[in-house]
Structures are given as C-alpha cells and as structure tokens.
Amino acid sequence: MRSRLISTVVLLGIGVGAYAQAPNKVGVISIQGAIVGTKDGQKASQELDAKFVPKNKEFQNRQSELTQLQDQLSKGGSVMAEDKRNQLARDVDEKKKRLERDMQDAEEDLRTEQQKVLSNLGQRMMAVIEKYAKDNNFSLILDVSNQNTPVLYASSGIDITQDIVSLYDKNTVNGGPASTSSSAPKPITPAAKVPGTPR
C-alpha cells in the first residue's frame, strides 16, 4: 500500500520556484520520501491499508476459488455431462466478470482516496517547503522524485528531504498547522521542466 501511495505522489509534480535572496543556492527534495516520511503520511498510509488490505485479501480468495473452478472445468470437463459442463462454464465466466468489475471499482476507490490524502498533505507540504526556502535563502528547490524534473546528479549535501520532514512534523499538530499563517498556501503546480534528457 505504501508503494501505491508513493507512486501516486509522483503525479503531484510539486516544485518550488525560488527566491532571489541568494542567487545560486539550490536544493533537491524527494517529495515521495518527504510525504511518506511525515507522521501524517505514515498515518494516512496505515489508514489506507486498514481500509483496502481486507478487500485485497477478499479478491485473492475469490481468485483462488475461480482458479479451482477453471481447473475443474479444464481437467474434468470432458467427462462431465454436457449440461453440467455448460453450467460450470457459465459459473466460471460470471465469477470472472464479477471479480474483474469489483477489482476495477476497488482500484478506482483507492485512487480517489489517495488523491484526497495527497492533495491535503501536498498543500501543507508546499507551505513548509516555501517557508524553508525563504528562511534558508534557496533560489531553487527541485523535486527529484518527479520524472518531469530530470536531475541526473545531485550531491547529498543539498538534499533537504529530511529537513522538510522534520520541519513539517514540528509545525503540524493533529493533521493541521501548529500556528495560523496570514497567507494561504499556494496551490500545487507542476515543477518547471528542466532542460535535459528525461529519466
């Protein structure tokens, strides 16, 4: 489930544009790692697990049952009476279609839940990153987990991911900001494309 959560974070494409106070100070961040590394991110991942893992187990059980019926039809179909063989074939087909529909519905529900969580966490993460960038005079921060930002090399010394996780957790209480700000966080926007070859 965590990997699903991470893979969905990539779609956010969060990037931070910069501040002119210190013209060449550049940082990199893995938004994937930052969001999942926060207490809120971990809690959200656990909540998604609690909601969808049981459904996954149900699908596995239904798939196992379907496989057994398919084996029964394949191995014993030739010795069955025609009406029983036809009935078994109809049962297999119906169960397969129903399972596929239910799995598609569950996947859509999961994506919807993930998008809600990530939109909420992403907005708050953006505000933390912007504050950190201003306070530390960064002119540019790149999201290295976004495939549209082709960073081919970055020194570990400019990776601010852990700093942002710590700052986020420090300034967040029960899923909300520890203190109110006079300006609302800006909406999440895709990072500017950096010239170079995509990874």
Secondary structure by P-SEA (a helix, b strand, c coil): caaaaaaaaaaabbbbbbbcccccbbbbbcaaaaaaacaaaaaaaaaaaaccaaaaaaaaaaaaaaaaaaaaaaaccccccaaaaaaaaaaaaaaaaaaaaaaaaaaaaaaaaaaaaaaaaaaaaaaaaaaaaaaacccccccccccccccccccccccaaaaaaaaaaaacccccccccccccccccccccccccccc
